[in-house]
Amino acid sequence: MLKPLSPLAAYLGPSAWIDSDHPAVAAKAAELAAGRDTDAAVAEAAFVFVRDAIRHSVDHRQNPVTRAASEVLAHGTGYCYAKAHLLAALLRANGIPAGLCYQRLLLDPDKDAARYCLHGLVAARLKDRNWYRIDPRGNKPGVDARFTPPTERLAFPITAPGEADLPGIHAAPLPMIMEALTRHGTWDALYDALPDVSS
């Protein structure tokens, strides 16, 4: 079971990258919450919006490389990390504690040299439940992430040697994630230099 690494308040407030107080983010959060009377219903609406309406940068070969939640919302695109920032911001804007968590995944299983990268997702603290991981990266053939608490339906199961669910729920993005998002200005440049940790 993943554990939060900070006090609960840290998963509710805005930050530079999870800018839940940005007017456009707050407005979208309010729109998604309208008519929904449980935190699970609000969380599912936010998840489906980010999963389906925000295009994954690699899947759609789309620039720019976005970082903050408000940038992701404005441009309608982002890597998994940035899409997670937006989902966390939408949840926080609706009073649902949300943090970031990561997996280490095998990137090119069909190539001779193993290449791994970090994959970003969100953990939400739903009422009457523990932390629940959700993956808004976007579905495609072979990827079918869903919101089905208490059962997790993530985009990528951990199956290959060297892959792992990294421990901890982070209130802010990992510095190596933000360094990569900031240093590379196009989706393909970032794809060639995705962040990783040693196994």
Backbone as ProteinMPNN parsed JSONL, in Angstrom:
{"seq_chain_A": "MLKPLSPLAAYLGPSAWIDSDHPAVAAKAAELAAGRDTDAAVAEAAFVFVRDAIRHSVDHRQNPVTRAASEVLAHGTGYCYAKAHLLAALLRANGIPAGLCYQRLLLDPDKDAARYCLHGLVAARLKDRNWYRIDPRGNKPGVDARFTPPTERLAFPITAPGEADLPGIHAAPLPMIMEALTRHGTWDALYDALPDVSS", "coords_chain_A": {"N_chain_A": [[0.842, -1.182, 0.0], [0.601, 2.175, -0.897], [2.083, 4.998, 0.711], [1.437, 8.277, 1.966], [3.822, 10.939, 1.777], [3.891, 13.337, 3.023], [2.201, 15.725, 5.236], [-1.431, 15.66, 5.247], [-2.533, 18.104, 4.402], [-0.761, 19.058, 2.511], [-1.486, 17.818, 0.199], [-3.686, 19.053, -0.666], [-3.467, 21.748, -1.259], [-2.557, 24.429, -3.613], [0.261, 24.513, -5.912], [3.338, 25.337, -7.633], [3.377, 23.733, -9.964], [1.156, 22.12, -9.747], [-1.205, 23.804, -10.071], [-3.817, 24.465, -8.746], [-5.261, 26.668, -8.047], [-5.359, 28.321, -10.212], [-7.289, 30.364, -12.353], [-8.535, 29.199, -14.686], [-8.206, 26.465, -14.258], [-9.566, 26.142, -11.832], [-12.14, 26.86, -12.689], [-12.7, 24.819, -14.557], [-12.626, 22.638, -12.82], [-14.84, 23.19, -11.192], [-16.857, 23.017, -13.101], [-16.703, 20.293, -13.785], [-17.481, 19.161, -11.384], [-20.097, 19.884, -11.078], [-23.402, 19.013, -10.303], [-22.696, 16.569, -9.291], [-22.614, 14.568, -6.457], [-20.918, 13.173, -4.782], [-17.559, 12.54, -3.649], [-16.267, 10.538, -5.063], [-17.678, 10.456, -7.486], [-17.07, 12.978, -8.495], [-14.293, 12.747, -8.688], [-14.107, 10.702, -10.594], [-15.218, 11.979, -12.841], [-13.328, 14.007, -13.283], [-11.064, 12.45, -13.793], [-11.846, 11.039, -16.161], [-12.147, 13.187, -17.903], [-9.467, 14.224, -18.093], [-8.117, 11.938, -18.979], [-9.384, 11.422, -21.467], [-9.883, 13.842, -22.89], [-7.58, 15.359, -22.903], [-4.798, 15.252, -24.851], [-2.289, 12.753, -25.184], [1.106, 13.507, -25.387], [2.998, 11.956, -26.869], [1.451, 9.965, -28.138], [-0.011, 11.532, -29.897], [1.909, 12.995, -31.143], [2.498, 15.66, -30.376], [3.17, 19.071, -29.655], [3.183, 21.936, -27.397], [5.712, 20.857, -24.969], [4.202, 20.466, -22.05], [3.888, 21.576, -18.61], [2.918, 22.725, -16.031], [-0.335, 22.366, -14.487], [-2.218, 24.24, -15.475], [-1.104, 24.905, -17.952], [-1.293, 22.478, -19.302], [-4.065, 22.229, -19.466], [-4.648, 24.499, -21.022], [-3.35, 24.004, -23.482], [-4.206, 21.492, -24.141], [-2.765, 19.127, -24.188], [-0.22, 16.793, -23.115], [2.526, 15.067, -21.552], [2.458, 11.964, -19.646], [3.22, 12.735, -17.06], [2.588, 15.481, -16.923], [-0.154, 15.386, -17.469], [-0.943, 14.078, -15.181], [-0.382, 16.102, -13.336], [-2.392, 17.934, -13.997], [-4.745, 16.435, -13.428], [-4.405, 16.009, -10.663], [-4.544, 18.675, -9.822], [-7.189, 19.389, -10.528], [-8.604, 17.686, -8.832], [-7.716, 18.58, -6.292], [-8.707, 21.203, -6.365], [-11.346, 20.68, -6.011], [-11.431, 19.9, -3.41], [-10.49, 17.345, -2.885], [-8.039, 15.317, -1.63], [-4.964, 14.882, -3.32], [-2.159, 13.33, -4.827], [1.041, 12.625, -6.366], [2.325, 9.724, -7.958], [4.597, 7.144, -9.031], [5.671, 4.886, -11.587], [8.173, 2.558, -12.652], [8.922, 1.663, -15.849], [9.402, -0.664, -18.529], [10.406, 0.546, -21.559], [10.835, 0.01, -24.338], [10.09, -2.891, -25.21], [10.624, -4.623, -27.325], [13.115, -4.185, -28.297], [16.682, -4.796, -28.44], [18.404, -3.681, -26.461], [17.567, -2.952, -23.211], [15.43, -0.362, -22.238], [14.347, 1.891, -19.861], [11.82, 3.909, -18.225], [10.38, 6.511, -16.18], [6.96, 6.611, -15.211], [4.157, 8.631, -14.79], [1.456, 8.96, -12.468], [-1.615, 9.378, -10.567], [-2.585, 9.585, -7.15], [-5.506, 9.482, -5.288], [-7.272, 10.557, -2.406], [-10.006, 9.227, -1.398], [-13.159, 9.636, 0.244], [-13.953, 7.523, 2.972], [-12.296, 5.581, 1.998], [-9.03, 4.267, 1.266], [-5.955, 5.633, -0.06], [-6.126, 5.854, -3.57], [-5.0, 4.781, -6.641], [-4.966, 6.288, -9.855], [-4.822, 6.477, -13.394], [-4.299, 8.785, -15.754], [-3.211, 8.794, -18.373], [-4.218, 8.302, -20.921], [-6.116, 6.295, -23.058], [-5.524, 3.677, -25.483], [-5.093, 1.284, -28.167], [-4.439, -1.672, -26.422], [-4.054, -0.357, -24.044], [-5.921, 0.363, -21.251], [-7.021, 2.119, -19.051], [-8.982, 2.702, -16.156], [-11.565, 4.005, -13.912], [-12.292, 2.433, -11.165], [-12.871, 2.07, -8.302], [-12.79, -0.068, -5.399], [-10.812, -1.308, -6.874], [-7.847, -1.146, -8.725], [-7.299, 0.054, -12.016], [-4.942, 0.459, -13.878], [-2.922, 1.957, -16.492], [-0.657, 0.471, -17.168], [0.383, -2.664, -16.243], [2.711, -4.031, -13.875], [5.064, -6.071, -15.095], [7.452, -6.865, -16.351], [10.935, -7.782, -15.829], [12.796, -5.54, -13.81], [10.892, -3.562, -13.86], [8.731, -1.542, -11.734], [6.524, -0.509, -9.084], [6.97, 2.536, -7.745], [7.732, 3.571, -4.404], [5.671, 5.565, -2.201], [3.642, 8.553, -2.018], [3.68, 11.553, -3.563], [3.635, 15.002, -2.792], [4.452, 16.939, -4.514], [5.863, 17.178, -7.85], [8.55, 14.921, -8.783], [11.894, 16.155, -8.707], [13.547, 15.357, -10.902], [11.691, 14.827, -12.86], [10.589, 17.36, -13.402], [12.864, 18.651, -14.265], [13.39, 17.329, -16.67], [11.021, 17.902, -18.132], [11.285, 20.639, -18.343], [13.703, 21.053, -19.653], [13.494, 19.989, -22.23], [12.054, 20.927, -25.228], [10.34, 19.863, -27.134], [8.106, 17.179, -27.993], [9.374, 14.905, -29.061], [12.076, 15.256, -28.483], [12.018, 15.06, -25.703], [11.072, 12.455, -25.474], [13.259, 10.995, -26.254], [14.857, 11.276, -24.052], [13.741, 10.428, -21.627], [13.033, 10.525, -18.112], [14.533, 8.378, -15.627], [15.035, 6.006, -12.989], [17.451, 4.086, -11.177], [17.115, 0.537, -10.986]], "CA_chain_A": [[0.0, 0.0, 0.0], [1.375, 3.409, -0.96], [1.927, 5.878, 1.861], [1.769, 9.678, 1.716], [5.118, 11.355, 2.302], [3.724, 14.664, 3.611], [0.9, 15.88, 5.894], [-2.553, 15.662, 4.311], [-2.746, 19.453, 3.857], [0.108, 19.26, 1.342], [-2.14, 17.216, -0.964], [-4.907, 19.814, -0.927], [-3.185, 23.115, -1.67], [-1.918, 24.65, -4.911], [1.716, 24.668, -5.986], [3.753, 25.894, -8.92], [3.044, 22.841, -11.077], [-0.226, 21.67, -9.524], [-1.763, 25.134, -9.773], [-5.265, 24.289, -8.61], [-5.874, 27.975, -7.848], [-5.407, 29.055, -11.474], [-8.716, 30.559, -12.665], [-9.056, 28.244, -15.674], [-8.248, 25.149, -13.618], [-10.669, 26.181, -10.865], [-13.404, 26.863, -13.43], [-12.923, 23.471, -15.099], [-12.933, 21.773, -11.68], [-16.229, 23.454, -10.806], [-17.705, 22.462, -14.172], [-16.71, 18.832, -13.677], [-18.153, 18.771, -10.144], [-21.507, 20.299, -11.1], [-24.393, 17.947, -10.337], [-22.167, 15.325, -8.727], [-22.735, 14.794, -5.013], [-19.948, 12.401, -3.998], [-16.196, 12.788, -4.099], [-15.93, 9.53, -6.06], [-18.255, 10.879, -8.765], [-16.272, 14.124, -8.958], [-12.984, 12.232, -9.077], [-14.246, 9.974, -11.854], [-15.422, 12.956, -13.919], [-12.04, 14.652, -13.544], [-10.214, 11.433, -14.407], [-12.278, 10.781, -17.535], [-11.826, 14.376, -18.693], [-8.034, 14.294, -18.385], [-7.755, 10.768, -19.776], [-9.949, 11.393, -22.813], [-9.908, 15.133, -23.585], [-6.218, 15.888, -22.995], [-4.072, 14.314, -25.712], [-0.94, 12.39, -24.754], [2.045, 14.139, -26.316], [3.623, 10.986, -27.763], [0.421, 9.33, -28.957], [-0.487, 12.473, -30.914], [3.066, 13.724, -31.694], [2.02, 17.029, -30.199], [3.838, 20.064, -28.832], [4.454, 21.998, -26.688], [5.871, 20.059, -23.757], [3.551, 21.22, -20.977], [4.38, 21.238, -17.273], [1.92, 23.064, -15.011], [-1.703, 21.952, -14.798], [-2.886, 25.251, -16.296], [-0.566, 24.781, -19.308], [-1.883, 21.27, -19.876], [-5.449, 22.561, -19.79], [-4.68, 25.497, -22.097], [-2.883, 23.446, -24.752], [-4.912, 20.24, -24.409], [-1.825, 18.043, -24.419], [0.805, 16.633, -22.09], [3.042, 13.749, -21.201], [1.77, 11.382, -18.487], [3.546, 13.523, -15.872], [1.826, 16.728, -16.956], [-1.561, 15.042, -17.326], [-1.14, 13.809, -13.756], [-0.433, 17.4, -12.651], [-3.729, 18.502, -14.195], [-5.743, 15.676, -12.669], [-4.229, 16.329, -9.244], [-5.029, 20.042, -9.595], [-8.658, 19.375, -10.58], [-9.079, 17.05, -7.602], [-7.472, 19.491, -5.166], [-9.628, 22.34, -6.473], [-12.641, 20.205, -5.507], [-11.297, 19.476, -2.014], [-10.119, 15.934, -2.798], [-6.579, 15.208, -1.548], [-4.385, 14.186, -4.472], [-0.712, 13.393, -4.953], [1.643, 12.003, -7.533], [3.113, 8.52, -7.746], [5.35, 6.818, -10.235], [6.098, 3.535, -11.913], [9.307, 2.393, -13.572], [8.42, 0.769, -16.878], [10.213, -0.992, -19.696], [9.872, 1.414, -22.61], [10.894, -0.615, -25.662], [10.294, -4.312, -24.919], [11.025, -5.402, -28.496], [14.486, -3.838, -28.692], [17.717, -5.603, -27.795], [18.882, -2.997, -25.25], [16.437, -2.553, -22.371], [15.34, 1.056, -21.89], [13.284, 2.107, -18.887], [11.487, 5.303, -17.929], [9.358, 6.725, -15.167], [5.6, 6.89, -15.673], [3.466, 9.358, -13.728], [0.029, 8.796, -12.247], [-2.185, 10.14, -9.453], [-3.281, 8.905, -6.051], [-6.549, 10.324, -4.693], [-7.767, 10.09, -1.096], [-11.454, 9.295, -1.433], [-13.808, 9.446, 1.543], [-14.258, 6.14, 3.344], [-11.377, 4.678, 1.315], [-7.633, 4.654, 1.378], [-5.459, 6.238, -1.291], [-6.503, 5.068, -4.75], [-4.245, 5.25, -7.804], [-5.654, 6.403, -11.137], [-3.84, 6.764, -14.439], [-4.986, 9.537, -16.805], [-2.328, 8.984, -19.532], [-4.974, 8.216, -22.17], [-6.225, 4.934, -23.562], [-5.241, 3.372, -26.878], [-5.06, -0.184, -28.238], [-3.543, -2.277, -25.451], [-4.04, 0.443, -22.807], [-7.323, 0.544, -20.868], [-7.099, 2.591, -17.664], [-10.361, 3.032, -15.764], [-11.835, 4.402, -12.53], [-13.131, 1.351, -10.65], [-12.483, 1.817, -6.912], [-11.423, -0.001, -4.871], [-9.884, -2.017, -7.741], [-7.086, -0.298, -9.622], [-7.193, -0.297, -13.435], [-3.916, 1.354, -14.389], [-2.584, 1.771, -17.903], [0.42, -0.488, -17.374], [0.719, -3.559, -15.13], [4.135, -4.317, -13.677], [5.241, -7.458, -15.529], [8.798, -7.183, -16.852], [12.053, -7.568, -14.9], [13.242, -4.159, -13.751], [9.759, -2.659, -13.652], [8.373, -1.436, -10.317], [5.741, 0.595, -8.525], [7.847, 3.245, -6.821], [7.019, 3.832, -3.146], [5.372, 6.925, -1.764], [2.749, 9.487, -2.71], [4.398, 12.82, -3.493], [2.807, 16.203, -2.875], [4.977, 17.716, -5.64], [6.563, 16.305, -8.796], [9.955, 14.65, -8.551], [12.741, 17.131, -9.4], [14.033, 14.864, -12.192], [10.598, 14.965, -13.81], [10.479, 18.753, -13.813], [14.065, 18.983, -15.031], [13.205, 16.811, -18.022], [9.957, 18.661, -18.793], [11.755, 22.009, -18.576], [14.875, 21.084, -20.537], [13.185, 19.556, -23.592], [10.952, 21.748, -25.711], [9.459, 19.161, -28.066], [7.73, 15.851, -27.493], [10.321, 13.88, -29.476], [13.311, 15.436, -27.722], [11.788, 14.499, -24.377], [10.946, 10.997, -25.59], [14.617, 10.429, -26.335], [15.576, 11.505, -22.801], [12.782, 10.282, -20.527], [13.694, 10.276, -16.834], [14.536, 7.021, -15.102], [15.805, 5.744, -11.771], [18.031, 2.743, -11.225], [16.2, -0.48, -10.463]], "C_chain_A": [[0.889, 1.249, 0.0], [1.062, 4.3, 0.227], [2.22, 7.311, 1.453], [3.079, 10.042, 2.394], [5.065, 12.704, 2.998], [2.408, 14.699, 4.387], [-0.218, 16.045, 4.866], [-2.766, 17.027, 3.664], [-1.907, 19.699, 2.607], [-0.523, 18.718, 0.071], [-3.438, 17.938, -1.329], [-4.634, 21.194, -1.518], [-2.541, 23.22, -3.038], [-0.408, 24.727, -4.79], [2.062, 25.151, -7.382], [3.296, 25.043, -10.097], [1.639, 22.277, -10.959], [-1.011, 22.915, -9.118], [-3.294, 25.094, -9.774], [-5.996, 25.602, -8.383], [-5.886, 28.817, -9.119], [-6.872, 29.185, -11.898], [-9.281, 29.539, -13.652], [-9.167, 26.848, -15.085], [-9.412, 25.092, -12.637], [-12.022, 26.146, -11.565], [-13.711, 25.485, -14.002], [-13.27, 22.495, -13.98], [-14.382, 21.946, -11.248], [-17.201, 22.885, -11.835], [-17.819, 20.951, -14.052], [-17.465, 18.346, -12.446], [-19.656, 19.049, -10.168], [-22.429, 19.09, -11.228], [-23.925, 16.617, -9.78], [-22.053, 15.504, -7.218], [-21.818, 13.914, -4.169], [-18.547, 12.693, -4.522], [-15.772, 11.768, -5.147], [-16.471, 9.922, -7.434], [-17.481, 12.05, -9.349], [-14.908, 13.644, -9.452], [-13.062, 11.487, -10.404], [-14.422, 10.936, -13.021], [-14.114, 13.646, -14.284], [-11.094, 13.69, -14.251], [-10.573, 11.224, -15.873], [-11.956, 11.979, -18.426], [-10.342, 14.408, -19.065], [-7.603, 13.118, -19.259], [-8.153, 10.938, -21.235], [-9.834, 12.709, -23.577], [-8.527, 15.76, -23.735], [-5.37, 14.856, -23.731], [-2.672, 14.026, -25.154], [0.047, 12.832, -25.823], [2.645, 13.16, -27.319], [2.582, 10.353, -28.686], [0.023, 10.217, -30.131], [0.637, 13.295, -31.532], [2.844, 15.236, -31.574], [2.898, 17.834, -29.263], [2.833, 21.124, -28.401], [4.532, 20.97, -25.561], [5.315, 20.9, -22.605], [4.026, 20.715, -19.621], [3.307, 21.474, -16.215], [0.529, 22.63, -15.462], [-2.399, 22.941, -15.723], [-2.381, 25.219, -17.734], [-1.17, 23.575, -20.017], [-3.309, 21.55, -20.322], [-5.516, 23.507, -20.981], [-4.328, 24.894, -23.448], [-3.551, 22.123, -25.11], [-4.01, 19.064, -24.68], [-0.829, 17.965, -23.276], [1.303, 15.207, -22.04], [2.271, 13.235, -19.99], [2.0, 12.217, -17.228], [2.664, 14.771, -15.807], [0.328, 16.464, -16.844], [-1.884, 14.712, -15.869], [-1.196, 15.106, -12.961], [-1.822, 18.018, -12.788], [-4.775, 17.744, -13.401], [-5.623, 15.977, -11.178], [-4.772, 17.717, -8.93], [-6.557, 20.096, -9.604], [-9.239, 18.746, -9.322], [-8.901, 17.986, -6.415], [-8.426, 20.677, -5.187], [-11.021, 21.969, -5.987], [-12.539, 19.621, -4.098], [-10.964, 18.016, -1.825], [-8.602, 15.851, -2.717], [-6.034, 14.38, -2.705], [-2.88, 14.401, -4.491], [-0.257, 12.638, -6.18], [2.378, 10.737, -7.129], [3.647, 8.065, -9.09], [5.568, 5.315, -10.353], [7.383, 3.615, -12.721], [8.913, 1.312, -14.562], [9.468, 0.514, -17.951], [9.605, -0.285, -20.897], [9.795, 0.715, -23.958], [11.125, -2.119, -25.516], [10.804, -5.119, -26.103], [12.454, -5.116, -28.948], [15.49, -4.641, -27.875], [18.184, -4.991, -26.482], [17.682, -2.501, -24.452], [16.53, -1.062, -22.055], [14.132, 1.244, -20.993], [12.999, 3.6, -18.761], [10.494, 5.341, -16.78], [8.032, 7.041, -15.845], [4.845, 7.517, -14.509], [1.981, 9.088, -13.678], [-0.37, 9.509, -10.961], [-2.727, 9.188, -8.402], [-4.261, 9.895, -5.434], [-7.006, 9.707, -3.382], [-9.277, 10.289, -1.081], [-12.031, 9.036, -0.045], [-14.148, 7.974, 1.738], [-13.394, 5.127, 2.596], [-9.954, 5.117, 1.622], [-7.243, 5.373, 0.092], [-5.698, 5.283, -2.459], [-5.776, 5.628, -5.974], [-5.093, 5.218, -9.079], [-4.666, 6.939, -12.17], [-4.509, 7.458, -15.619], [-4.213, 9.643, -18.115], [-3.067, 8.959, -20.864], [-4.958, 6.801, -22.71], [-5.92, 4.859, -25.051], [-5.25, 1.856, -26.981], [-4.003, -0.761, -27.298], [-3.438, -1.531, -24.138], [-5.482, 0.775, -22.443], [-7.415, 0.895, -19.383], [-8.525, 3.041, -17.359], [-10.414, 3.453, -14.299], [-12.811, 3.389, -11.959], [-12.789, 1.057, -9.184], [-13.368, 0.753, -6.265], [-10.385, -0.714, -5.751], [-9.163, -1.035, -8.654], [-7.121, -0.855, -11.037], [-6.234, 0.693, -14.074], [-3.605, 1.036, -15.846], [-1.605, 0.626, -18.108], [0.624, -1.362, -16.135], [2.232, -3.748, -15.06], [4.354, -5.8, -13.995], [6.682, -7.812, -15.865], [9.845, -7.025, -15.763], [12.541, -6.121, -14.974], [12.13, -3.144, -13.588], [9.384, -2.639, -12.169], [7.358, -0.324, -10.107], [6.642, 1.285, -7.519], [7.074, 3.613, -5.557], [6.709, 5.316, -2.958], [4.41, 7.677, -2.661], [3.33, 10.872, -2.488], [3.422, 13.991, -3.613], [3.214, 17.076, -4.054], [5.697, 16.775, -6.593], [8.009, 16.064, -8.394], [10.805, 15.666, -9.308], [13.229, 16.641, -10.762], [12.959, 14.944, -13.265], [10.528, 16.394, -14.321], [11.704, 19.193, -14.595], [13.915, 18.525, -16.471], [12.142, 17.598, -18.782], [10.417, 20.067, -19.153], [12.857, 22.056, -19.632], [14.512, 20.791, -21.991], [11.922, 20.252, -24.09], [9.989, 21.064, -26.655], [9.215, 17.744, -27.563], [8.782, 14.801, -27.852], [11.67, 14.017, -28.773], [13.17, 14.851, -26.32], [11.701, 12.977, -24.438], [12.312, 10.325, -25.644], [15.404, 10.553, -25.032], [14.64, 11.415, -21.601], [13.495, 9.96, -19.232], [13.525, 8.841, -16.363], [15.295, 7.015, -13.775], [16.398, 4.348, -11.902], [17.101, 1.768, -10.517], [16.578, -0.885, -9.048]], "O_chain_A": [[1.816, 1.36, 0.803], [-0.076, 4.355, 0.695], [3.146, 7.553, 0.679], [3.405, 9.515, 3.457], [6.081, 13.173, 3.511], [1.577, 13.805, 4.223], [0.017, 16.511, 3.751], [-3.142, 17.1, 2.495], [-2.309, 20.471, 1.736], [-0.135, 19.117, -1.027], [-4.19, 17.487, -2.192], [-5.489, 21.749, -2.209], [-2.036, 22.231, -3.571], [0.134, 24.973, -3.712], [1.179, 25.352, -8.215], [2.871, 25.579, -11.12], [1.0, 21.987, -11.971], [-1.426, 23.056, -7.967], [-3.955, 25.615, -10.672], [-7.219, 25.657, -8.509], [-6.388, 29.94, -9.093], [-7.622, 28.213, -11.811], [-10.401, 29.064, -13.467], [-10.119, 26.124, -15.38], [-10.158, 24.114, -12.609], [-12.948, 25.484, -11.097], [-14.852, 25.029, -13.942], [-14.115, 21.618, -14.164], [-15.073, 20.966, -10.97], [-18.243, 22.336, -11.477], [-18.906, 20.392, -14.199], [-18.027, 17.251, -12.452], [-20.401, 18.499, -9.357], [-22.273, 18.259, -12.122], [-24.674, 15.64, -9.793], [-21.464, 16.478, -6.749], [-21.938, 13.914, -2.944], [-18.368, 13.048, -5.688], [-14.989, 12.098, -6.038], [-15.788, 9.735, -8.441], [-17.259, 12.111, -10.558], [-14.429, 14.078, -10.5], [-12.176, 11.628, -11.247], [-13.835, 10.729, -14.083], [-13.824, 13.848, -15.463], [-10.404, 14.071, -15.196], [-9.693, 11.232, -16.734], [-11.539, 11.808, -19.571], [-10.002, 14.6, -20.233], [-6.806, 13.292, -20.182], [-7.37, 10.642, -22.136], [-9.699, 12.693, -24.801], [-8.325, 16.606, -24.606], [-5.242, 13.717, -23.282], [-1.967, 14.933, -24.712], [-0.146, 12.569, -27.01], [2.787, 13.493, -28.495], [2.816, 10.222, -29.887], [-0.248, 9.724, -31.226], [0.383, 14.184, -32.344], [2.986, 15.981, -32.544], [3.319, 17.348, -28.212], [1.746, 21.211, -28.972], [3.549, 20.302, -25.243], [5.894, 21.921, -22.236], [4.502, 19.586, -19.493], [2.841, 20.53, -15.577], [0.25, 22.538, -16.658], [-3.095, 22.534, -16.653], [-3.154, 25.482, -18.655], [-1.515, 23.649, -21.196], [-3.715, 21.159, -21.416], [-6.358, 23.33, -21.861], [-4.945, 25.237, -24.457], [-3.473, 21.68, -26.256], [-4.422, 18.1, -25.326], [-0.614, 18.94, -22.556], [0.608, 14.268, -22.428], [1.513, 13.984, -19.373], [1.087, 12.391, -16.422], [2.072, 15.075, -14.771], [-0.387, 17.228, -16.197], [-2.969, 15.028, -15.381], [-1.971, 15.211, -12.01], [-2.368, 18.557, -11.826], [-5.619, 18.365, -12.755], [-6.633, 16.177, -10.504], [-5.394, 17.917, -7.887], [-7.154, 20.779, -8.772], [-10.251, 19.215, -8.801], [-9.824, 18.169, -5.621], [-8.902, 21.109, -4.137], [-11.795, 22.842, -5.594], [-13.45, 18.93, -3.643], [-11.13, 17.484, -0.728], [-7.926, 16.278, -3.653], [-6.566, 13.319, -3.032], [-2.386, 15.493, -4.211], [-1.062, 12.087, -6.931], [2.991, 10.689, -6.062], [3.213, 8.531, -10.144], [5.638, 4.588, -9.362], [7.649, 4.613, -13.391], [8.607, 0.184, -14.175], [10.307, 1.367, -18.24], [8.434, -0.488, -21.219], [8.783, 0.822, -24.65], [12.255, -2.579, -25.684], [11.365, -6.198, -25.91], [12.945, -5.744, -29.886], [15.195, -5.102, -26.773], [18.345, -5.704, -25.491], [16.875, -1.721, -24.956], [17.584, -0.566, -21.654], [13.028, 0.81, -21.321], [13.817, 4.44, -19.136], [9.855, 4.341, -16.453], [7.991, 7.657, -16.91], [4.88, 7.012, -13.387], [1.321, 8.996, -14.713], [0.457, 10.173, -10.337], [-3.259, 8.124, -8.72], [-3.886, 11.018, -5.097], [-7.115, 8.487, -3.262], [-9.768, 11.38, -0.79], [-11.447, 8.297, 0.747], [-14.569, 7.28, 0.812], [-13.722, 3.941, 2.562], [-9.718, 6.196, 2.165], [-8.096, 5.684, -0.74], [-5.498, 4.074, -2.349], [-5.92, 6.806, -6.304], [-5.827, 4.265, -9.341], [-3.793, 7.748, -11.856], [-5.207, 6.814, -16.402], [-4.532, 10.518, -18.92], [-2.591, 9.537, -21.841], [-3.9, 6.18, -22.808], [-6.041, 5.844, -25.779], [-5.404, 1.188, -25.958], [-2.83, -0.394, -27.363], [-2.798, -2.016, -23.204], [-6.192, 1.398, -23.232], [-7.831, 0.075, -18.564], [-9.185, 3.672, -18.184], [-9.452, 3.285, -13.549], [-14.011, 3.458, -12.225], [-12.452, -0.079, -8.85], [-14.563, 0.682, -6.551], [-9.201, -0.724, -5.414], [-9.796, -0.189, -9.285], [-6.993, -2.061, -11.249], [-6.654, 1.646, -14.729], [-3.978, -0.018, -16.361], [-1.697, -0.108, -19.093], [1.0, -0.85, -15.08], [2.934, -3.636, -16.065], [3.891, -6.674, -13.263], [7.09, -8.959, -15.678], [9.666, -6.213, -14.855], [12.681, -5.555, -16.058], [12.382, -1.996, -13.222], [9.673, -3.584, -11.435], [7.328, 0.664, -10.84], [7.04, 0.67, -6.53], [5.888, 3.932, -5.63], [7.395, 6.19, -3.488], [4.363, 7.477, -3.874], [3.46, 11.316, -1.347], [2.503, 13.968, -4.431], [2.41, 17.869, -4.544], [6.103, 15.685, -6.191], [8.623, 16.905, -7.738], [10.476, 16.009, -10.443], [13.317, 17.438, -11.695], [13.269, 15.109, -14.445], [10.42, 16.623, -15.525], [11.595, 20.025, -15.496], [14.275, 19.255, -17.396], [12.338, 17.928, -19.951], [9.983, 20.623, -20.162], [12.928, 23.003, -20.416], [15.168, 21.304, -22.898], [10.865, 20.178, -23.463], [8.928, 21.611, -26.956], [10.014, 17.189, -26.808], [9.061, 13.907, -27.053], [12.333, 13.017, -28.498], [14.096, 14.22, -25.809], [12.204, 12.29, -23.549], [12.49, 9.217, -25.137], [16.497, 9.999, -24.914], [14.728, 12.218, -20.673], [14.464, 9.2, -19.235], [12.527, 8.181, -16.653], [16.091, 7.911, -13.491], [15.89, 3.524, -12.662], [16.395, 2.129, -9.576], [15.915, -1.732, -8.45]]}, "name": "protein", "num_of_chains": 1, "seq": "MLKPLSPLAAYLGPSAWIDSDHPAVAAKAAELAAGRDTDAAVAEAAFVFVRDAIRHSVDHRQNPVTRAASEVLAHGTGYCYAKAHLLAALLRANGIPAGLCYQRLLLDPDKDAARYCLHGLVAARLKDRNWYRIDPRGNKPGVDARFTPPTERLAFPITAPGEADLPGIHAAPLPMIMEALTRHGTWDALYDALPDVSS"}
